[in-house]
Amino acid sequence: MAYTLPRVPFPEGQFSNCGKLSLSPPSRFCRASENMGQKQELVESTFLSSITSRSHAEAHVNNTDRICRLTVTIEALKHIKRANKSMKDLVLKVTAEGKSRKFSQMNVKADELGGIIINRSFAFEITDIKRSTLLVQVYTSGIFGNKILGQSKSILVSDLLKTEEECEISLRSEWYDVFSKDERKQLPCKILMQISVGVPQPEQNVHLFVGTWNVGNAHPADNLHDWFSTTSAYDLIAIGSQECEYSPRPPHTDCAKDWVATIKSAIGSDYKLVHGLSRGQMQLVLFVHKDSQNAISEVLNGSEATGIGHVVSNKGGICISLKFWDTSLCFLNCHFAAHEGQCEARNENYREIVGNLRMLSTNTDILNQFHHVFWLGDLNYRLREERTNDKQSFSNTASWDAITNKICHKEFNELLMMDELHREKEAQNVFYLFSEGEITFPPTFKMKRNTEDVYDQKRLPAWCDRVLWFSLPGFNVRQLSYTSIPSISSSDHKPVAATFALTALALPCDSKGDPNNDDMRWHVRFTALQAKNLRASDYSGSSDPYVEFFGQNIFQEVKSKVKFQDLNPTWNPLQDIPEIVLNTSSYERLKKDFIFVRIADFDYTSRDDTLDGGTCDFDAKISYRGCPAGNLTGTMQITWQRNVTKRKLQITKSFSIKTQILWHQLKRHITSKHIFSDKTS
């Protein structure tokens, strides 16, 4: 049985440093490969107590007709007896209800205490809750077999639920002891795991609240209720703040705790803190409603400083990502370069964050790792007359009077024609393929403090505070509202609130057991592949491009042949592109899957330069650091057949084992001859 993907292009395919190919046979479904990767940064200590407090929270799901979803997230290991050694041969194996999932080839080293960060999730569909067990094993793999380092005790899935009848969810994040194979001897090693059990619906409507505010380094009002609508319940609330540094109010000991407590008091006790991140004067906090907390998994964070020397974090971006069931979301809070005449500096801040901020272990930019990206913050784009250039300022009384007069008459469309962000976005210099809702509220900067609608003549008014979003093709977001909050007046900026609705998917888990033990796999063959107008990366004004395909659901990384000195390369599908084998066997999961694509420039003398990557199905625009950089077109075919890659690996492994056996036999033969000759002499 074969499925051929038609060349039906998405109107706006997305490439950026690294992207994804949709594997949906009818091309109307998409799904990102499971974004299971290594944490880049640990959460700030100021948020640890709040984050830990949600570990034992409970949510209620009463639908017992559907199969239970068991998600195991292995966050870290500690006290591994392999300090400062490579973990490439270390293997994690998670087994539930007779089905196994493995994770290997960890390109990290254990620290001095034998600790490593894993942050890998495994999902299972449980049909028999009463008798199903969960087991985690840690072992090393080698030519002559596996060596078990330890394993957890078998955990009954029913023990993870408060009551089996109501199928209530228990969400735990704690250190689990490791024992010997017979479970009699406790070992020093420990595994940090978060285990959640739930009954997800195939599709769930999710409502989001996304807010941004430059606090102005002043105490916020004790009551921020006006910022959050009390008539709606949100599944997720993301709040980004800038210049959020002030003396904490009792009983809090630092600004971060004070800020989180202020938000908590405004949104109420129904919301639990998912994660919090603080870098310099920027903070980002994410809350989930108690009825939706069982859907959250794989929480990651990252940051990129664009301040002085790219080290000082007064400017830059911080982000938190998560999965809501199987739909991945990323929230990125940023603070760009300030002042008039710095438009290009702000553009460069955007490109630097997109190009350098990494959340996962794959070499992909932030725009191609998640289904939905919400970008919020003080972008600092100003109002500039068309006759002035980026370096010219027109901050004079006449210009200020003209702008404020238009604000009084709500002539926002005329003012938006002067908005730098609108201009730069239309010119495709920044926020390529991002969307922003219609602006129907007054500029949020620069306000006189403790006033609702009075602007300070020291600066021209501007819409500095914005919320934009980007979604992969096939995944849609509907904006419900976009407004500012004039009544909150402690800062020279007004808070901005945006609300959204989207659909989160809960995909079926793989129907088979360990993929490594299956002979039948989905295979992807390219029947045509061509790139056009690629970015020149060499000093010669050309490039030596090749295409790299990788992802969580690919059996092994695949690379095409290099096309030397060619900015419009065409690859021969029979000679230049190997066949791609997928790990997943579930047809439903395949319809919503993606393959990561990366186009790089081959370099003999240094690390290969990233050219482009993208999302295509299969005629797409591609970009570099969030800006246009060419096109990639092609067709591909998906077939269900025996695992050709596994057969090659088995042949290679068999040859290696036979070689080792022959070598040891030869050594024994030579040694025995030597001993025998000594005795006879």
C-alpha positions as CSV (number, residue, x, y, z in Angstrom):
1,M,0.0,0.0,0.0
2,A,1.5,3.3,-1.0
3,Y,0.4,6.9,-0.4
4,T,1.7,9.6,-2.7
5,L,1.7,13.2,-1.4
6,P,0.2,15.5,-4.0
7,R,2.0,18.8,-4.7
8,V,-0.6,20.9,-3.0
9,P,1.3,23.9,-1.6
10,F,0.4,25.7,1.6
11,P,0.0,29.3,0.7
12,E,2.6,30.3,3.2
13,G,5.1,27.5,3.9
14,Q,7.6,28.3,6.6
15,F,11.3,27.6,6.7
16,S,13.7,29.0,9.2
17,N,17.1,27.6,9.9
18,C,15.4,24.2,10.2
19,G,11.9,23.2,9.4
20,K,9.5,20.3,8.9
21,L,7.9,18.4,6.0
22,S,4.3,17.3,6.6
23,L,3.7,13.6,6.2
24,S,-0.1,13.8,5.9
25,P,-1.2,11.8,2.9
26,P,-4.1,14.2,2.1
27,S,-1.9,17.1,3.2
28,R,-4.6,18.6,5.4
29,F,-3.3,17.3,8.7
30,C,0.0,18.2,10.3
31,R,1.8,17.3,13.5
32,A,5.2,18.2,14.8
33,S,7.5,15.4,15.8
34,E,7.5,14.9,19.6
35,N,9.6,17.7,20.9
36,M,11.5,15.7,23.4
37,G,14.9,17.3,24.1
38,Q,17.4,18.5,26.5
39,K,16.7,21.4,28.8
40,Q,19.1,24.3,28.0
41,E,18.6,26.1,31.3
42,L,17.3,25.2,34.7
43,V,14.5,27.2,36.2
44,E,15.4,30.2,38.4
45,S,15.6,29.3,42.0
46,T,13.1,32.0,42.9
47,F,10.3,30.0,41.3
48,L,11.3,26.5,42.5
49,S,9.0,26.5,45.5
50,S,6.0,27.5,43.4
51,I,6.8,25.0,40.7
52,T,7.2,22.2,43.2
53,S,3.9,23.1,44.7
54,R,2.0,22.0,41.6
55,S,3.6,18.6,41.5
56,H,0.9,17.0,43.7
57,A,-2.0,18.9,42.4
58,E,-5.1,17.1,41.1
59,A,-7.6,17.6,38.3
60,H,-10.8,15.6,37.5
61,V,-11.6,13.8,34.4
62,N,-14.8,11.7,34.5
63,N,-14.8,10.2,31.0
64,T,-13.9,6.5,31.5
65,D,-15.0,5.3,28.1
66,R,-11.8,6.3,26.4
67,I,-8.4,4.7,26.8
68,C,-6.2,6.2,29.5
69,R,-3.1,8.1,28.4
70,L,0.0,7.5,30.5
71,T,2.8,10.1,30.0
72,V,6.1,9.5,31.6
73,T,8.6,12.4,31.5
74,I,12.1,11.5,32.6
75,E,13.6,14.8,33.6
76,A,17.0,13.9,35.0
77,L,19.3,11.2,36.4
78,K,21.7,11.6,39.3
79,H,24.4,9.6,41.0
80,I,25.3,7.8,37.8
81,K,28.6,6.0,38.3
82,R,29.9,7.6,35.1
83,A,31.0,11.1,36.2
84,N,32.5,13.2,33.4
85,K,32.0,10.3,30.9
86,S,30.1,10.3,27.6
87,M,26.5,9.0,27.8
88,K,26.3,7.9,24.2
89,D,25.9,4.2,25.1
90,L,23.4,4.9,27.9
91,V,19.9,3.7,27.1
92,L,16.6,4.5,28.9
93,K,13.8,2.0,28.5
94,V,10.3,2.6,29.7
95,T,7.8,-0.2,29.6
96,A,4.0,0.0,30.3
97,E,1.4,-2.7,29.7
98,G,4.0,-4.7,27.7
99,K,4.9,-1.9,25.4
100,S,8.4,-0.4,25.4
101,R,9.9,2.9,24.4
102,K,13.7,3.6,24.3
103,F,15.9,6.7,24.3
104,S,19.6,6.4,23.6
105,Q,22.6,8.4,22.1
106,M,22.6,11.1,24.7
107,N,25.2,13.6,23.5
108,V,26.0,14.9,27.0
109,K,28.4,14.1,29.9
110,A,27.5,13.5,33.5
111,D,28.6,16.2,35.9
112,E,30.9,15.6,38.8
113,L,28.0,14.2,40.9
114,G,26.9,11.9,38.1
115,G,23.9,13.9,37.1
116,I,22.5,14.6,33.6
117,I,19.4,16.3,32.3
118,I,17.2,14.1,30.1
119,N,13.8,15.8,29.7
120,R,12.4,13.0,27.5
121,S,8.7,12.0,27.4
122,F,7.1,8.6,26.6
123,A,3.4,8.1,26.0
124,F,1.4,5.0,26.3
125,E,-2.3,4.1,25.9
126,I,-3.4,2.0,28.8
127,T,-6.4,-0.4,28.3
128,D,-6.2,-2.3,31.6
129,I,-5.7,0.2,34.4
130,K,-5.9,-2.3,37.3
131,R,-3.2,-4.7,36.1
132,S,-0.9,-2.5,34.0
133,T,2.5,-1.6,35.4
134,L,5.2,0.9,34.7
135,L,8.9,0.0,34.7
136,V,11.9,2.2,33.9
137,Q,15.3,0.6,33.1
138,V,18.7,2.2,32.7
139,Y,21.4,0.2,30.9
140,T,24.4,0.5,28.6
141,S,24.4,-1.0,25.1
142,G,27.5,-2.7,23.5
143,I,28.5,-5.1,20.9
144,F,28.3,-8.0,23.2
145,G,24.9,-7.1,24.7
146,N,23.3,-4.8,27.2
147,K,24.4,-4.2,30.8
148,I,21.7,-3.1,33.2
149,L,22.7,-0.3,35.5
150,G,19.5,-0.4,37.5
151,Q,15.7,-0.1,37.2
152,S,12.8,1.4,39.1
153,K,10.4,-0.7,41.0
154,S,7.3,-1.8,39.1
155,I,4.5,0.8,39.6
156,L,0.9,-0.1,39.2
157,V,-0.9,2.4,37.0
158,S,-3.9,2.2,39.3
159,D,-1.7,3.5,42.2
160,L,-1.2,6.7,40.1
161,L,-4.9,7.4,40.2
162,K,-6.7,8.6,43.3
163,T,-9.8,6.5,42.4
164,E,-10.1,4.1,39.5
165,E,-13.8,4.6,39.2
166,E,-13.6,8.3,38.7
167,C,-10.3,8.1,36.9
168,E,-8.9,11.1,38.6
169,I,-5.5,12.3,37.6
170,S,-2.4,12.3,39.8
171,L,0.5,14.5,38.6
172,R,3.8,13.7,40.2
173,S,7.3,15.0,39.8
174,E,9.7,13.4,42.1
175,W,12.9,11.4,42.5
176,Y,12.4,7.7,42.2
177,D,14.8,5.1,43.6
178,V,16.7,2.7,41.4
179,F,17.2,-0.9,42.3
180,S,19.1,-4.0,41.0
181,K,17.4,-6.2,38.4
182,D,15.8,-8.4,41.1
183,E,14.6,-5.3,43.0
184,R,16.3,-6.4,46.2
185,K,19.2,-4.0,46.4
186,Q,18.8,-0.2,46.3
187,L,21.4,1.6,44.1
188,P,22.7,5.2,44.5
189,C,21.2,6.2,41.2
190,K,17.9,8.1,41.1
191,I,15.5,9.1,38.4
192,L,13.5,12.4,38.4
193,M,10.2,11.6,36.7
194,Q,6.9,13.3,36.2
195,I,4.1,10.8,35.6
196,S,0.6,11.8,34.5
197,V,-2.5,9.7,33.7
198,G,-5.5,11.1,32.0
199,V,-8.3,10.4,29.6
200,P,-7.9,12.9,26.8
201,Q,-10.5,13.8,24.1
202,P,-9.2,13.5,20.5
203,E,-9.7,17.2,20.2
204,Q,-10.0,19.9,22.9
205,N,-10.8,23.5,22.6
206,V,-8.2,25.6,24.4
207,H,-8.5,29.2,25.4
208,L,-5.4,31.3,26.1
209,F,-4.7,34.6,27.7
210,V,-1.5,36.3,26.7
211,G,-0.4,39.5,28.4
212,T,2.6,41.8,28.2
213,W,3.5,44.8,30.3
214,N,6.5,47.0,30.8
215,V,6.2,47.5,34.5
216,G,8.5,50.5,34.5
217,N,10.5,49.3,37.5
218,A,7.7,50.5,39.8
219,H,5.5,48.7,42.3
220,P,2.4,47.4,40.4
221,A,-1.0,48.0,41.7
222,D,-2.1,45.4,44.3
223,N,-5.2,44.8,42.2
224,L,-4.7,43.8,38.6
225,H,-8.1,42.4,38.0
226,D,-8.8,44.8,35.2
227,W,-6.1,43.1,33.2
228,F,-7.9,39.7,33.3
229,S,-11.5,39.3,32.2
230,T,-13.5,37.7,35.0
231,T,-16.2,36.5,32.6
232,S,-14.0,33.9,30.9
233,A,-12.0,30.9,32.1
234,Y,-8.8,30.3,30.4
235,D,-6.9,27.0,30.1
236,L,-3.5,28.8,30.0
237,I,-2.4,32.2,31.1
238,A,1.0,33.6,29.9
239,I,2.3,36.9,31.3
240,G,5.5,38.5,30.1
241,S,6.9,41.6,31.8
242,Q,9.8,43.9,31.1
243,E,11.6,46.3,33.4
244,C,10.1,44.3,36.2
245,E,12.5,45.1,39.0
246,Y,11.4,46.8,42.2
247,S,11.7,46.4,46.0
248,P,9.6,43.4,47.1
249,R,6.7,44.0,49.4
250,P,6.4,41.9,52.6
251,P,6.3,39.0,53.1
252,H,8.2,38.4,49.8
253,T,11.9,38.5,49.8
254,D,12.5,39.2,46.1
255,C,10.8,40.9,43.2
256,A,10.1,37.6,41.3
257,K,8.0,36.2,44.2
258,D,6.2,39.4,44.7
259,W,5.3,39.6,41.0
260,V,4.0,36.0,40.8
261,A,2.0,36.6,44.0
262,T,0.5,39.7,42.5
263,I,-0.7,37.9,39.4
264,K,-2.0,34.9,41.4
265,S,-4.1,37.3,43.5
266,A,-5.6,38.7,40.3
267,I,-6.4,35.4,38.5
268,G,-7.6,33.4,41.5
269,S,-6.9,30.1,43.1
270,D,-8.2,28.0,40.2
271,Y,-4.8,28.5,38.4
272,K,-1.6,26.7,39.1
273,L,1.9,27.9,38.2
274,V,3.3,25.8,35.4
275,H,6.7,27.5,35.1
276,G,8.4,30.8,35.8
277,L,11.5,32.3,34.2
278,S,13.5,35.4,35.2
279,R,16.4,37.0,33.3
280,G,17.5,40.4,34.4
281,Q,14.5,42.6,34.3
282,M,12.4,40.3,32.1
283,Q,10.0,37.7,33.6
284,L,7.7,35.2,32.1
285,V,5.2,33.2,34.1
286,L,2.8,30.5,32.8
287,F,-0.4,29.3,34.6
288,V,-2.8,26.5,33.9
289,H,-6.3,26.1,35.0
290,K,-6.8,23.2,37.5
291,D,-9.1,21.4,35.1
292,S,-6.5,21.4,32.4
293,Q,-3.3,20.7,34.3
294,N,-3.3,17.0,33.4
295,A,-2.8,17.9,29.8
296,I,0.5,19.7,30.4
297,S,3.9,17.9,29.8
298,E,7.4,18.5,28.5
299,V,7.9,22.0,30.0
300,L,11.1,23.6,28.8
301,N,12.6,27.1,28.9
302,G,15.4,29.1,27.2
303,S,16.8,32.6,26.8
304,E,18.9,34.7,24.5
305,A,20.5,38.0,25.7
306,T,20.8,40.8,23.1
307,G,22.1,43.4,25.5
308,I,25.7,44.7,25.8
309,G,28.1,42.1,24.6
310,H,25.2,39.7,24.1
311,V,25.7,38.8,27.8
312,V,23.8,41.5,29.7
313,S,20.1,40.4,29.9
314,N,18.5,43.9,30.0
315,K,17.4,43.2,26.4
316,G,16.7,39.9,24.7
317,G,14.1,37.1,24.9
318,I,13.0,34.4,27.3
319,C,10.6,31.6,26.5
320,I,8.7,28.7,28.0
321,S,7.3,25.8,25.9
322,L,5.1,22.9,26.8
323,K,2.8,20.4,25.3
324,F,-1.0,20.5,25.7
325,W,-1.7,16.8,25.1
326,D,0.1,16.5,21.7
327,T,0.0,20.1,20.6
328,S,3.2,22.1,21.3
329,L,3.1,25.7,22.4
330,C,5.8,28.3,22.9
331,F,5.5,31.6,24.6
332,L,8.4,34.1,24.0
333,N,8.7,37.3,26.0
334,C,11.2,39.9,24.7
335,H,12.5,43.4,25.1
336,F,14.1,45.0,22.0
337,A,16.4,48.0,21.7
338,A,14.8,51.3,22.8
339,H,14.7,54.9,21.4
340,E,13.9,56.4,18.1
341,G,16.2,55.8,15.2
342,Q,17.0,52.3,16.4
343,C,14.6,50.4,14.1
344,E,17.4,48.3,12.5
345,A,18.7,47.4,15.9
346,R,15.3,46.1,16.9
347,N,15.2,44.1,13.7
348,E,18.6,42.6,14.5
349,N,17.3,41.8,18.0
350,Y,14.5,39.8,16.4
351,R,16.8,37.9,14.0
352,E,19.3,37.1,16.8
353,I,16.6,35.7,19.1
354,V,15.2,33.6,16.2
355,G,18.6,32.3,15.1
356,N,20.2,31.7,18.4
357,L,17.6,30.7,21.0
358,R,17.4,26.9,21.3
359,M,14.8,24.9,23.2
360,L,15.4,21.3,22.0
361,S,18.4,19.2,21.1
362,T,17.8,19.6,17.4
363,N,19.6,22.3,15.5
364,T,16.3,24.1,14.7
365,D,15.3,27.7,15.3
366,I,12.5,28.7,17.6
367,L,9.9,29.0,14.8
368,N,10.2,25.4,13.7
369,Q,10.0,23.5,16.9
370,F,6.4,24.0,17.9
371,H,2.9,24.0,16.5
372,H,2.2,27.5,17.8
373,V,4.6,30.3,18.8
374,F,3.2,33.4,20.7
375,W,5.6,36.4,20.7
376,L,4.9,39.1,23.2
377,G,6.8,41.9,24.8
378,D,8.0,45.5,24.6
379,L,9.2,45.5,20.9
380,N,9.9,49.2,21.1
381,Y,8.9,49.9,17.5
382,R,8.0,53.6,17.2
383,L,5.9,55.9,15.0
384,R,8.0,57.4,12.2
385,E,6.9,59.7,9.4
386,E,7.5,58.3,6.0
387,R,9.8,61.2,5.0
388,T,12.2,60.4,7.9
389,N,14.8,57.6,7.8
390,D,15.8,55.4,10.7
391,K,18.4,57.8,12.0
392,Q,16.2,60.9,11.9
393,S,14.1,61.9,14.8
394,F,11.0,64.1,14.6
395,S,10.4,64.3,18.4
396,N,9.2,67.9,18.4
397,T,6.1,69.6,19.7
398,A,4.4,69.8,16.4
399,S,4.7,66.1,15.7
400,W,3.7,65.2,19.2
401,D,0.6,67.5,18.9
402,A,-0.3,65.9,15.5
403,I,-0.1,62.4,16.9
404,T,-2.0,63.0,20.1
405,N,-4.7,64.8,18.1
406,K,-5.2,61.7,15.9
407,I,-5.3,59.6,19.1
408,C,-8.0,61.7,20.6
409,H,-10.1,61.3,17.4
410,K,-9.2,57.5,17.3
411,E,-7.6,57.8,13.8
412,F,-5.6,54.7,14.5
413,N,-5.4,53.5,10.9
414,E,-3.5,56.7,9.9
415,L,-1.1,56.3,12.8
416,L,-0.5,52.7,12.0
417,M,0.8,53.7,8.6
418,M,3.6,55.3,10.6
419,D,4.2,52.2,12.7
420,E,7.7,50.8,12.2
421,L,6.6,47.3,12.9
422,H,3.9,47.3,10.2
423,R,6.4,48.7,7.7
424,E,9.2,46.3,8.6
425,K,6.8,43.3,8.6
426,E,5.4,44.3,5.2
427,A,9.0,44.5,3.9
428,Q,9.6,41.0,5.3
429,N,12.5,42.2,7.4
430,V,11.0,40.8,10.7
431,F,8.2,38.6,11.9
432,Y,8.0,36.8,8.6
433,L,4.7,34.9,8.4
434,F,3.6,36.1,11.9
435,S,0.1,37.3,12.4
436,E,-1.2,40.2,14.6
437,G,-4.7,41.1,15.4
438,E,-6.3,44.4,14.5
439,I,-5.2,47.3,16.7
440,T,-8.2,49.2,17.9
441,F,-6.6,50.7,21.1
442,P,-4.5,53.8,21.7
443,P,-0.7,53.7,21.7
444,T,0.5,52.2,25.0
445,F,3.7,54.4,25.3
446,K,4.7,56.9,26.6
447,M,2.1,57.6,29.3
448,K,2.3,59.9,32.3
449,R,2.3,57.7,35.4
450,N,-0.9,57.5,37.4
451,T,-3.0,58.7,34.5
452,E,-5.2,56.8,32.2
453,D,-4.9,58.7,28.9
454,V,-2.3,61.4,29.3
455,Y,0.9,61.1,27.2
456,D,4.3,62.4,28.2
457,Q,5.8,64.9,25.8
458,K,9.3,63.5,26.4
459,R,8.6,60.8,23.8
460,L,6.3,60.4,20.9
461,P,3.4,58.0,21.5
462,A,3.9,54.5,20.1
463,W,2.5,50.9,20.1
464,C,5.6,49.5,21.8
465,D,3.8,46.6,23.5
466,R,2.6,43.9,21.1
467,V,1.4,40.3,20.8
468,L,2.0,38.3,17.6
469,W,1.7,34.6,16.8
470,F,2.8,32.1,14.2
471,S,1.3,28.6,13.6
472,L,2.5,25.7,11.4
473,P,0.4,25.0,8.3
474,G,-2.7,23.0,9.2
475,F,-2.8,24.4,12.8
476,N,-5.0,27.5,13.3
477,V,-5.4,30.1,16.0
478,R,-8.3,32.4,16.3
479,Q,-7.8,35.7,18.1
480,L,-10.7,36.6,20.3
481,S,-9.6,40.0,21.6
482,Y,-6.7,42.4,21.5
483,T,-6.7,45.5,23.8
484,S,-4.8,47.6,26.3
485,I,-5.8,48.4,29.9
486,P,-5.8,52.1,30.6
487,S,-6.9,51.8,34.2
488,I,-3.5,50.3,35.3
489,S,-1.3,53.4,35.5
490,S,1.7,52.8,37.6
491,S,4.1,52.6,34.6
492,D,4.7,54.7,31.5
493,H,3.4,51.7,29.5
494,K,-0.1,50.3,29.5
495,P,-0.6,46.5,29.8
496,V,-1.8,44.7,26.7
497,A,-4.0,41.6,26.7
498,A,-4.7,39.2,23.9
499,T,-7.0,36.1,24.0
500,F,-7.0,33.2,21.6
501,A,-8.8,30.0,20.9
502,L,-7.2,26.9,19.3
503,T,-7.7,23.1,19.1
504,A,-5.3,20.8,20.9
505,L,-5.0,17.3,19.7
506,A,-4.6,14.0,21.6
507,L,-3.1,11.6,19.1
508,P,-3.3,7.8,19.5
509,C,-0.1,6.3,20.8
510,D,1.9,4.0,18.5
511,S,-0.1,0.8,18.2
512,K,2.9,-1.5,18.1
513,G,5.6,-2.2,20.8
514,D,9.2,-1.3,20.5
515,P,9.8,0.2,17.0
516,N,13.3,-1.4,16.9
517,N,11.6,-4.8,17.0
518,D,9.2,-4.2,14.1
519,D,10.0,-5.3,10.6
520,M,7.4,-3.2,8.9
521,R,7.9,0.6,8.8
522,W,6.7,3.6,6.9
523,H,9.2,4.7,4.3
524,V,9.6,8.1,2.7
525,R,11.0,8.5,-0.8
526,F,11.6,11.8,-2.6
527,T,10.7,11.7,-6.3
528,A,11.8,15.3,-6.8
529,L,13.6,17.9,-4.7
530,Q,14.9,21.3,-5.8
531,A,15.9,24.6,-4.0
532,K,15.9,28.0,-5.6
533,N,17.5,31.3,-4.8
534,L,19.4,30.1,-1.8
535,R,21.4,32.4,0.4
536,A,25.1,32.6,-0.6
537,S,27.3,31.4,2.4
538,D,30.8,31.2,0.9
539,Y,33.2,34.1,0.2
540,S,32.9,33.1,-3.5
541,G,29.3,34.3,-3.5
542,S,27.9,30.8,-3.8
543,S,27.2,27.8,-1.6
544,D,27.7,24.0,-1.4
545,P,24.2,23.0,-0.2
546,Y,23.0,19.7,1.1
547,V,19.7,18.7,2.7
548,E,19.5,17.0,6.1
549,F,16.4,15.2,7.3
550,F,16.0,14.3,10.9
551,G,13.4,14.2,13.7
552,Q,12.1,12.2,16.6
553,N,10.2,9.8,14.4
554,I,13.0,9.1,11.9
555,F,14.9,5.9,12.3
556,Q,18.2,7.6,11.7
557,E,19.5,10.9,10.4
558,V,19.6,11.2,6.6
559,K,21.6,13.5,4.4
560,S,21.5,14.2,0.7
561,K,24.6,14.5,-1.5
562,V,26.4,17.9,-1.6
563,K,25.7,20.1,-4.7
564,F,28.9,22.2,-5.1
565,Q,28.8,25.9,-6.0
566,D,25.0,25.9,-6.7
567,L,22.4,28.3,-5.4
568,N,19.6,26.6,-7.3
569,P,20.4,22.9,-6.8
570,T,18.4,19.9,-8.0
571,W,18.9,16.6,-6.3
572,N,18.5,13.3,-8.2
573,P,16.0,11.3,-6.0
574,L,17.5,8.0,-7.0
575,Q,21.2,8.9,-6.6
576,D,21.4,11.8,-4.2
577,I,18.7,11.3,-1.5
578,P,18.6,8.1,0.7
579,E,15.3,6.6,1.8
580,I,13.9,7.8,5.1
581,V,12.5,5.2,7.5
582,L,10.0,6.4,10.2
583,N,9.7,4.9,13.7
584,T,6.0,5.5,14.0
585,S,3.6,2.8,12.8
586,S,0.3,4.5,13.8
587,Y,-1.5,5.8,10.7
588,E,-3.4,8.5,12.7
589,R,-0.1,9.8,14.1
590,L,1.5,9.7,10.6
591,K,-1.2,12.0,9.2
592,K,-0.1,14.7,11.7
593,D,3.6,14.2,11.6
594,F,6.5,16.3,10.4
595,I,10.1,15.7,9.3
596,F,12.7,18.3,10.2
597,V,14.5,19.7,7.2
598,R,17.7,21.6,7.3
599,I,19.6,23.0,4.3
600,A,23.2,23.6,5.1
601,D,26.4,24.7,3.3
602,F,29.1,22.1,3.2
603,D,32.5,23.4,4.5
604,Y,35.8,21.5,4.5
605,T,37.6,23.8,6.9
606,S,34.9,24.7,9.5
607,R,31.5,23.7,10.8
608,D,28.8,23.6,8.1
609,D,26.8,26.8,7.9
610,T,23.0,26.6,8.1
611,L,21.4,28.0,5.0
612,D,17.7,27.3,5.3
613,G,15.1,24.9,6.5
614,G,11.3,24.8,6.4
615,T,7.8,23.5,6.5
616,C,6.6,22.4,3.1
617,D,3.9,20.3,1.6
618,F,5.6,20.6,-0.7
619,D,6.2,24.0,-2.3
620,A,7.4,26.4,0.3
621,K,9.2,29.7,1.0
622,I,12.2,29.3,3.2
623,S,13.9,31.7,5.5
624,Y,17.0,32.3,7.5
625,R,16.7,33.8,11.0
626,G,13.1,34.6,10.4
627,C,13.6,36.4,7.0
628,P,13.0,35.1,3.4
629,A,15.9,33.1,1.9
630,G,14.7,31.1,-1.1
631,N,12.3,28.3,-2.0
632,L,12.3,24.5,-1.7
633,T,10.0,22.4,-3.9
634,G,9.6,18.7,-4.4
635,T,7.4,15.6,-4.2
636,M,7.6,12.6,-1.9
637,Q,6.1,9.1,-1.6
638,I,5.2,7.2,1.6
639,T,5.1,3.4,1.5
640,W,4.6,0.7,4.2
641,Q,7.2,-2.0,3.8
642,R,10.0,-3.9,5.6
643,N,12.5,-1.7,7.5
644,V,15.3,-1.4,5.0
645,T,17.4,0.8,7.4
646,K,17.1,-1.8,10.1
647,R,18.2,-4.6,7.8
648,K,21.3,-2.5,6.8
649,L,22.0,-1.9,10.5
650,Q,21.5,-5.6,11.3
651,I,23.9,-6.6,8.5
652,T,26.5,-4.1,9.7
653,K,26.1,-5.2,13.3
654,S,26.3,-8.8,12.3
655,F,29.4,-8.2,10.3
656,S,31.0,-6.3,13.3
657,I,30.1,-9.1,15.7
658,K,31.5,-11.8,13.4
659,T,34.7,-9.7,13.0
660,Q,35.1,-9.4,16.7
661,I,34.4,-13.2,17.2
662,L,37.0,-14.1,14.5
663,W,39.5,-11.7,16.1
664,H,39.1,-13.3,19.5
665,Q,39.3,-16.8,18.1
666,L,42.5,-15.8,16.2
667,K,44.0,-14.4,19.5
668,R,43.1,-17.6,21.3
669,H,44.6,-19.7,18.5
670,I,47.8,-17.8,18.5
671,T,48.1,-17.9,22.3
672,S,47.4,-21.6,22.5
673,K,50.0,-22.3,19.8
674,H,52.6,-20.2,21.7
675,I,51.9,-22.0,25.0
676,F,52.0,-25.4,23.3
677,S,55.3,-24.6,21.6
678,D,56.9,-23.5,24.9
679,K,55.8,-26.7,26.6
680,T,57.2,-28.9,23.8
681,S,60.5,-27.1,23.8
